[in-house]
Amino acid sequence: MKIPIYQVDAFASEVFSGNPAAVCMLESWIDDKQLQSIAAENNLSETAFLVRNDDGFDLRWFTPITEVALCGHATLASAFVLFACQKWPEENIRFRTRKSGQLIVIKRDDLLEMDFPSRPTHTRNLPVGLKEALRVAPKEVFGSEEDLLVVLDSEKAVREAQPDFGALDRVECRGVIITARGDRSDFVSRFFAPRVGIPEDPVTGSAHCVLIPYWAGELRKNDLHAFQISKRGGELFCTHVGKRVKISGKAVLYMEGTITV
C-alpha cells in the first residue's frame, strides 16, 4: 500500500519555522495500529490522516504515541495541503472529527482561518508538583478541558522557562500552557505535553482554544495577536466568537512523498 504524505510547516511563512506536521491522504481508513505506527515513524508532534467524505474530509490526529482529540497546527497543515497541493476548488473545507465535532477552515488571501471550539478556563488549586516541574513561580493557575493554563509575570519569564520534563510528566494533566502579556503582541505562550510524547510543541492551535477566551476576557478585546515563543516560533491571529474561536495563520510546504506500507 502506498500513501501520499506531505510535511508542512504550520503557522509559518518560511520553512524551518512554525510547527511541522505530516499530512497523509488515505482512500479509506486503515487499522488504528498502522496509523499509530506511521505517526511514530514520522516522529513529528502530529501526523494528520484524511479520508474524503460526502461533505469534505474525515480528519484524525496522532502524536508519536497516541491519538489526540484536537490539533490546530495539523489541521492548518491539512487545509494547506488540500488548497495548495490538491487544488481544492472551494474557499472553505469542512473536517469531520471524532472528538471535536466539525471544524471549518477558510482561505482568506494568504491566511488560513480555522473555526474551533472555545475551551474556557476554570479556577483550580495548584496541582501537586507543578511549580517544581516548571521551575518558575506561577502568577495564576487555571484548569481547562484538557490542559492547565499557567499565567506568568512577563514574556521574559515565559521565554526563559526551563521545565523539568520528567517531573512535568507526573503532573495530572494532558499538557501545560504557560503564558503572559506580550512585549510586541497581545500575549505569548509555550506548551509542554510530555505525557503525550511532546516535551515542547513549537506552535499549538488547540492551546489557543484556551488562551483566546482567557486573554479576550483579560484584555477586553476579541481580536488578538499572539506569538508562541518556542525555539521555532509561530505567529497566530485570533478572534474570540462566543463559544467558538477563530485561529488564523500561514503555512508552507517542506516535503512531499510516498509512504510504502
Secondary structure, 3 states (H helix, E strand, C coil): CEEEEEEEEECCCCCCCCEEEEEEEECCCCCHHHHHHHHHHHCCCCEEEEEECCCCEEEEEECCCCEECCCHHHHHHHHHHHHHHCCCCCCEEEEECCCCCEEEEEEECCEEEEEEECCCCEECCCCCCHHHHHCCCCCEEEECCCEEEEECCCHHHHHHCCCCHHHHCCCCCCEEEEEEECCCCCEEEEEEEHHHCEEEECCCHHHHHHHHHHHHHHHCCCEEEEEECCCCCEEEEEEEECCEEEEEECEEEEEEEEEEC
